[in-house]
Amino acid sequence: MSGSFGVPPYSVQYLVIAGGGGGGPSFYGGGGGAGGYRTNAGTSGGGASSEDTLSLTAGTYTVTVGSGGAGAGNGSSSTFSDIVSAGGGRGGGYTTPNNGSVGGSGGGGGGPESGTASGGAGTSGQGYSGGTGQGGSAGSGSGGGGGGAGEVGQNASGDTAGDGGDGVSSVITGSAVVRAGGGGGFSRNGSPGTGGSGGGANANNNSASANTGGGGGGANTSGSGGNGGSGIVIFTLPTQATATFSGGVTQTSAVVGTSNVYTVTATSTTSETVTIS
């Protein structure tokens, strides 16, 4: 966009995290994968380095906070300007689909009737894959852990379900906060998995916390799995710049050093915007 107000481009730091995937359905669900994690203010998800500098001129830009996937559902994408993070993949279950879904981070495989179920792949530069689910006799399967932004979801082993992969820490708000952990898988007859650090939910239908992008916990013998956590969009502007948001945006701001840090926690539609001047 052109600088229609004569304002030179501003150097902008951002952290864009999508909604986490829901935990896999009954029985023996895999953990949900974390929402995609993209930033130019530190390490991105999936082991990627910091993304390129973003320069924005005066103009209007899209901002969307993705919702977490309802149990057994994929998370929704988050957007800032042309930066899009993919929603986390849902976990697999005992019945089809056994495999975890592809996402920003992939969902863990469910505990199938026999054999194994693969975890979903993560998206390059955003997150890791989910862990493998393990089948067992007499309904004793175990789900794999959901992938996190900072770590692969753990594979299930026998009656031990997989833990969710850990998230990634960011100091964009001035304090270190870990977000986008994967959800834990469930095991009926053994040890259920725990959520990865950064908002991943423990197994047994537990839901991830809002605005973490964490994956939901895998379902036990009933239920559809825990819900994924909603995403978040954080960006900075120099204090001389002004940001005006459309009516459906929920956000706060704080001054950190020489920048205003804007934290967007919800958008009521996918057409919400921020106007920079």
N, C-alpha and C positions, 0 to 999 in steps of 0.2 A: 504494500500500500504506500502511497505517496504521503509525505508530511504536509497535509493540507493546511495545518496551522503554523507552518514554518518551524516546527520543532525538529531538531536533529534526531536521528535514531537513538533510542535508549538501549543500553545494554541490560538485558533482563536475565535473571536467574530463575529457574523454575524446578518444581517437583510435581510430576503428574502421575497419580496412582489410580488405577481403575478399581472397580468393585471386585471383590473376591468371589470365587465360585462356591456354590453350595456343597455341603457334604453329600456323599453318595447315599442312595436309598437303601431301605432294608432289603435283604439282611446284610450285615457285615460291610457297611459302606466304607469306601475310601474317602480320605479327607479332600476337601475342596482346595484348589490351587489359588494362590494369592493373585490379586490384580496386577497387571503389568506396571512396572516401576521405571519411569524415565526421568532423568535429571541432568542438568549441566552444572550442578552445584555439588558434585561428589560422584561416588560410584553409582552407576545405574544397575538395574537388575540383570540377573543372568551372568554376573561377573564382568559386565561391560564397563569400560571406562566412562568418564564424564562426557556428556554429549557436547556438541559444538556451541559456541557463543550464539545467543539469540539477540538480534537487534530489532526493535519495533519502533516504527514511526507513529505519529499521531494517527489514530484511526480506531476502528471498532473490530474486536476480535471475539471469536467464539470461546465460551467457557462452559464446560459440562462436567459434572461430578457423576460418575457411574454408580449405579446402585449395586448392592451385593446380590448375588444369585439366591433366590429362594431355594430351600433344600432341594438338591438334585438338579439345580439350574445353574447355567453359566452366569458369571458376573457381566456387567455392562461397562463399556469403554468410557474413559474420561478424556477430555480434550481441553487444551489451551492453545489458542492460535492454530498452528498446523501441527502441534505435537499431540499425538493420539496414543494412548496406552490401552492395550487390549484387556478385556475382562478376563478374570480367572476362570479356569476350566472346572467343571463340576466333577465330583468323585464318582466312581463306578459303584455298582452294587452286586448283590448275589445273583440276580437275574439280569438279563440283557437290558441296557448295555453294561457289561462287566467292566470294560476298560474306562479309565479316566479320560476326560475330554481335554483337547488342546486349548490353551489359553495363554494369557500373559505369563502365568505359571500354570503348569498342567495339574489336573486333578489326579488323585491317587486311584489305582485300580481297586475294584471291589474284591471281596473274598468269594470267588465263584464256587460252584458245586464241586468242581474238580479242576486240577491244573492251576494255572496262574492267569491273572488279568493285568495287562500293562497299564502303567500310568500314562497320562497324556503329556505330550511334549509342551515345553514352554516356548515362548517367542523370543527370538534372538534379541539381545539387548534389553530385555524386559524381565525375564524370570526363568526359573528352572523347571525341569520335568517333575511329574509326580512319581511316587514309588509304586512298585509292583504289588498287587494283591495276591494272596496265597489261598488256594482252595484246600479243603480238608474233608475227611469222611464225617458222616453223621452231622452235617451242618456245622462244622467247626472252622469255617473260613475266617480270614483276617484281612482287613483292608489296608492298602498302602497309604502312606502319608502324602498329603498334597504338597506340591512344589512351592517353595518360597522364593522371594526375590533374591535372597542371598545364598540359597542352598537347595539341593535336590531333596525331594521328599523321600523318607526312609522306606525301604522295601519291608513288607511283612515277612515274617519268618515263623513258620509253624503257627502256634497259637498266640504269637506276639504281633500285634498290629504295628504299622509304621507311624513314626512321629512325623509331623509336618516340618518342612524345611524352614529355616530361620529367615527373617526379613533382613532389611538393610537399614543402617543408621544414617540420618541426615541431620545437619546442623543449620539448615536454611533459615529456621525460625530463631536462631540464636542459641538454642539448646539441642543437645543430641536426643533424637527420638528414633526408635526402631519401628518400622512399619512393614506391612506386606509379608507376614508369615503364613505358611500353609497350615491347613487343618489336619488333625490327627485321624487316622483310620480306626475302625472299631473291630474288636475281636470278641466273639460271643463267649468262648470258653477260656480265654487267656487274658492277656494284658492289652487294654485299649491304648491307642496312641495319644500323645499330647500334642497340642498345637505348637507350631514354631514361634519363636520370639518375634514380636512385632504384630500381635493381634490374631495369630492363628488360633482357632478354637479347639478345645479338647474334643475327643470323640464322644459318642452317645448323644447325638442330636444337638450338641451345643452350638450356639451361633457366635460368630466373630463380632468384635466390637465395631461400632460405627467409625468411619473415617480412618480406618487402618488399612483397608484393602485386604484384610486377612481372609483366609479360607475357612469355611464352615466345617464342623466336625462330622465324621461319618456316622451314619445311622446305626442303631442297634437293631434288634429284631422287630422293631416297629418304627414307623415314622419315615420321613423322606430326607433326613439329614438336616444338620444345622445350616442356617443362612450364612452367606458370606457377608463380610463387612463392606459398607459403602466406601467409595474411594475419597480422594481429596486432591485439590489443586492449590498449590502454593507458588506464588511468584513475587519477585521484588521489582521495585522501580525506584529511581532516585527521588529524594524528597521533593524536588522541584516539579515533578510530574504529578498529574492528577488522574485518578482512575474512577470512573463512574460506571456503576453496574446496572443492568436491567432489573426489573422488579422481582423476578423470580430467583434472584441469587441471594444466598445466605452466606455472609462473609464477615470477617473481622480483619483489622489491620493493626500493626504495631511498628514503631520506629526501631530499627536495629542498625546502629552505626549511622551511615549516611543514606540508608535506604528505608523505604516503607515496604514492609512485608505483608502481603495480602494472603489470607488463608480462606479459601472457599470450601465450605463444608456441605453445601447442597445447592442444587439447581432444580427448579420445578419443571422445566421442559428441556428439550435438547436444543432449543433456539436461544438460550440465554447468552448475554454478551458483556464484555467490559470495553468501555471506550477510554482510550488513553489520550491525554492532551497535555 
